[in-house]
């Protein structure tokens, strides 16, 4: 199983981006999928997660601005990021928990002020 994150880029504060995480196999069996981010010089931090039943959880810093979703038919995880702030600048990683913990490569999001 491979996870491929995409959709990062350079935006201005207040703008939106949608990240995608395409999975090479079926995501039906993943109990939990999510997004983490890592800013320069910082540890990787939790951003959002979604369970197989659709329940979601968010870091306080992104609540009300980010929306996580999954499309099982397309085997893809999404992160809709609205009202972006410079402090959202980071490399974003997707992950999935099934029989083991899978990680995708990161996609860079840069938010200018």
DONULO-616368 format. One record per residue (C-alpha): residue in one letter; y, x, z; residue number from 1. Coordinates in nm, 2 decimals, decimal comma, always signed. Each point is the difference from the previous one (the first is absolute). Layout:
BEGIN
<lomi domar="A" py="Y" px="X" pz="Z" fiti="NUM"/>
...
% end
This chain:
BEGIN
<lomi domar="X" py="+0,00" px="+0,00" pz="+0,00" fiti="1"/>
<lomi domar="X" py="+0,34" px="+0,13" pz="-0,10" fiti="2"/>
<lomi domar="X" py="+0,34" px="-0,13" pz="+0,10" fiti="3"/>
<lomi domar="X" py="+0,30" px="+0,06" pz="-0,24" fiti="4"/>
<lomi domar="X" py="+0,35" px="-0,07" pz="+0,14" fiti="5"/>
<lomi domar="X" py="+0,29" px="-0,05" pz="-0,23" fiti="6"/>
<lomi domar="X" py="+0,34" px="-0,16" pz="-0,03" fiti="7"/>
<lomi domar="X" py="+0,22" px="+0,25" pz="+0,20" fiti="8"/>
<lomi domar="X" py="+0,33" px="+0,12" pz="-0,13" fiti="9"/>
<lomi domar="X" py="+0,37" px="+0,05" pz="+0,08" fiti="10"/>
<lomi domar="X" py="+0,20" px="-0,31" pz="+0,10" fiti="11"/>
<lomi domar="X" py="+0,33" px="-0,07" pz="+0,17" fiti="12"/>
<lomi domar="X" py="+0,02" px="-0,15" pz="+0,35" fiti="13"/>
<lomi domar="X" py="-0,04" px="-0,38" pz="-0,02" fiti="14"/>
<lomi domar="X" py="-0,22" px="+0,01" pz="-0,30" fiti="15"/>
<lomi domar="X" py="-0,37" px="-0,09" pz="-0,03" fiti="16"/>
<lomi domar="X" py="-0,32" px="+0,17" pz="-0,12" fiti="17"/>
<lomi domar="X" py="-0,36" px="-0,12" pz="-0,02" fiti="18"/>
<lomi domar="X" py="-0,28" px="+0,25" pz="+0,06" fiti="19"/>
<lomi domar="X" py="-0,35" px="-0,05" pz="-0,14" fiti="20"/>
<lomi domar="X" py="-0,33" px="+0,15" pz="+0,11" fiti="21"/>
<lomi domar="X" py="-0,27" px="-0,05" pz="-0,26" fiti="22"/>
<lomi domar="X" py="-0,36" px="+0,04" pz="+0,12" fiti="23"/>
<lomi domar="X" py="-0,28" px="+0,12" pz="-0,22" fiti="24"/>
<lomi domar="X" py="-0,25" px="-0,24" pz="+0,15" fiti="25"/>
<lomi domar="X" py="+0,00" px="-0,34" pz="+0,15" fiti="26"/>
<lomi domar="X" py="+0,23" px="-0,05" pz="+0,30" fiti="27"/>
<lomi domar="X" py="-0,19" px="-0,30" pz="+0,12" fiti="28"/>
<lomi domar="X" py="-0,19" px="+0,20" pz="+0,26" fiti="29"/>
<lomi domar="X" py="+0,30" px="+0,17" pz="+0,15" fiti="30"/>
<lomi domar="X" py="+0,06" px="-0,14" pz="+0,35" fiti="31"/>
<lomi domar="X" py="+0,35" px="+0,14" pz="+0,01" fiti="32"/>
<lomi domar="X" py="+0,24" px="+0,15" pz="-0,25" fiti="33"/>
<lomi domar="X" py="+0,34" px="+0,14" pz="+0,06" fiti="34"/>
<lomi domar="X" py="+0,29" px="+0,23" pz="-0,06" fiti="35"/>
<lomi domar="X" py="+0,13" px="+0,30" pz="+0,19" fiti="36"/>
<lomi domar="X" py="+0,29" px="+0,23" pz="-0,06" fiti="37"/>
<lomi domar="X" py="+0,09" px="+0,35" pz="+0,07" fiti="38"/>
<lomi domar="X" py="+0,36" px="+0,13" pz="+0,00" fiti="39"/>
<lomi domar="X" py="+0,08" px="+0,37" pz="-0,04" fiti="40"/>
<lomi domar="X" py="-0,09" px="+0,19" pz="+0,31" fiti="41"/>
<lomi domar="X" py="-0,14" px="-0,31" pz="+0,17" fiti="42"/>
<lomi domar="X" py="-0,35" px="-0,14" pz="+0,08" fiti="43"/>
<lomi domar="X" py="-0,16" px="-0,27" pz="-0,21" fiti="44"/>
<lomi domar="X" py="+0,10" px="-0,34" pz="+0,13" fiti="45"/>
<lomi domar="X" py="-0,14" px="-0,35" pz="-0,03" fiti="46"/>
<lomi domar="X" py="+0,20" px="-0,24" pz="-0,21" fiti="47"/>
<lomi domar="X" py="-0,21" px="-0,31" pz="-0,07" fiti="48"/>
<lomi domar="X" py="-0,36" px="-0,13" pz="-0,01" fiti="49"/>
<lomi domar="X" py="-0,18" px="-0,30" pz="-0,13" fiti="50"/>
<lomi domar="X" py="-0,34" px="-0,12" pz="+0,09" fiti="51"/>
<lomi domar="X" py="-0,27" px="-0,15" pz="-0,22" fiti="52"/>
<lomi domar="X" py="+0,10" px="-0,34" pz="+0,11" fiti="53"/>
<lomi domar="X" py="+0,36" px="+0,06" pz="-0,08" fiti="54"/>
<lomi domar="X" py="+0,14" px="+0,06" pz="+0,35" fiti="55"/>
<lomi domar="X" py="+0,28" px="+0,26" pz="+0,00" fiti="56"/>
<lomi domar="X" py="+0,16" px="+0,24" pz="+0,23" fiti="57"/>
<lomi domar="X" py="+0,32" px="+0,20" pz="-0,03" fiti="58"/>
<lomi domar="X" py="+0,18" px="+0,28" pz="+0,16" fiti="59"/>
<lomi domar="X" py="+0,31" px="-0,12" pz="+0,18" fiti="60"/>
<lomi domar="X" py="+0,22" px="+0,21" pz="-0,22" fiti="61"/>
<lomi domar="X" py="-0,10" px="-0,19" pz="-0,32" fiti="62"/>
<lomi domar="X" py="-0,06" px="-0,36" pz="+0,14" fiti="63"/>
<lomi domar="X" py="+0,20" px="-0,25" pz="-0,20" fiti="64"/>
<lomi domar="X" py="+0,05" px="+0,24" pz="-0,29" fiti="65"/>
<lomi domar="X" py="-0,34" px="+0,11" pz="-0,12" fiti="66"/>
<lomi domar="X" py="-0,29" px="-0,23" pz="-0,11" fiti="67"/>
<lomi domar="X" py="-0,35" px="+0,12" pz="-0,04" fiti="68"/>
<lomi domar="X" py="-0,25" px="-0,19" pz="-0,22" fiti="69"/>
<lomi domar="X" py="-0,33" px="+0,06" pz="-0,17" fiti="70"/>
<lomi domar="X" py="-0,14" px="-0,14" pz="-0,32" fiti="71"/>
<lomi domar="X" py="-0,38" px="+0,01" pz="+0,02" fiti="72"/>
<lomi domar="X" py="-0,04" px="-0,11" pz="-0,36" fiti="73"/>
<lomi domar="X" py="+0,20" px="+0,31" pz="-0,11" fiti="74"/>
<lomi domar="X" py="-0,13" px="+0,23" pz="+0,27" fiti="75"/>
<lomi domar="X" py="+0,35" px="+0,09" pz="+0,08" fiti="76"/>
<lomi domar="X" py="+0,21" px="+0,02" pz="+0,32" fiti="77"/>
<lomi domar="X" py="+0,38" px="-0,04" pz="-0,01" fiti="78"/>
<lomi domar="X" py="+0,30" px="+0,07" pz="+0,21" fiti="79"/>
<lomi domar="X" py="+0,32" px="-0,18" pz="-0,09" fiti="80"/>
<lomi domar="X" py="+0,29" px="+0,18" pz="+0,16" fiti="81"/>
<lomi domar="X" py="+0,33" px="-0,17" pz="+0,02" fiti="82"/>
<lomi domar="X" py="+0,34" px="+0,09" pz="+0,14" fiti="83"/>
<lomi domar="X" py="-0,10" px="+0,37" pz="-0,01" fiti="84"/>
<lomi domar="X" py="+0,18" px="+0,24" pz="+0,23" fiti="85"/>
<lomi domar="X" py="+0,04" px="+0,38" pz="-0,02" fiti="86"/>
<lomi domar="X" py="-0,24" px="+0,03" pz="+0,30" fiti="87"/>
<lomi domar="X" py="-0,27" px="-0,16" pz="-0,21" fiti="88"/>
<lomi domar="X" py="-0,01" px="+0,32" pz="-0,21" fiti="89"/>
<lomi domar="X" py="-0,35" px="+0,14" pz="+0,02" fiti="90"/>
<lomi domar="X" py="-0,33" px="+0,06" pz="-0,18" fiti="91"/>
<lomi domar="X" py="-0,19" px="-0,33" pz="+0,03" fiti="92"/>
<lomi domar="X" py="-0,38" px="+0,00" pz="+0,02" fiti="93"/>
<lomi domar="X" py="-0,25" px="-0,28" pz="-0,03" fiti="94"/>
<lomi domar="X" py="-0,32" px="-0,02" pz="+0,19" fiti="95"/>
<lomi domar="X" py="-0,31" px="-0,22" pz="+0,03" fiti="96"/>
<lomi domar="X" py="-0,26" px="-0,04" pz="+0,26" fiti="97"/>
<lomi domar="X" py="-0,35" px="-0,10" pz="-0,10" fiti="98"/>
<lomi domar="X" py="-0,32" px="+0,21" pz="+0,05" fiti="99"/>
<lomi domar="X" py="+0,24" px="+0,29" pz="+0,05" fiti="100"/>
<lomi domar="X" py="+0,38" px="+0,06" pz="+0,01" fiti="101"/>
<lomi domar="X" py="+0,14" px="+0,06" pz="-0,35" fiti="102"/>
<lomi domar="X" py="+0,34" px="+0,14" pz="-0,09" fiti="103"/>
<lomi domar="X" py="+0,20" px="+0,00" pz="-0,32" fiti="104"/>
<lomi domar="X" py="+0,24" px="+0,27" pz="-0,11" fiti="105"/>
<lomi domar="X" py="+0,36" px="-0,06" pz="+0,09" fiti="106"/>
<lomi domar="X" py="+0,29" px="-0,14" pz="-0,20" fiti="107"/>
<lomi domar="X" py="+0,35" px="+0,12" pz="+0,08" fiti="108"/>
<lomi domar="X" py="+0,27" px="-0,25" pz="+0,08" fiti="109"/>
<lomi domar="X" py="+0,36" px="+0,13" pz="+0,03" fiti="110"/>
<lomi domar="X" py="+0,28" px="-0,22" pz="+0,11" fiti="111"/>
<lomi domar="X" py="+0,35" px="+0,12" pz="-0,04" fiti="112"/>
<lomi domar="X" py="+0,29" px="-0,12" pz="+0,20" fiti="113"/>
% end
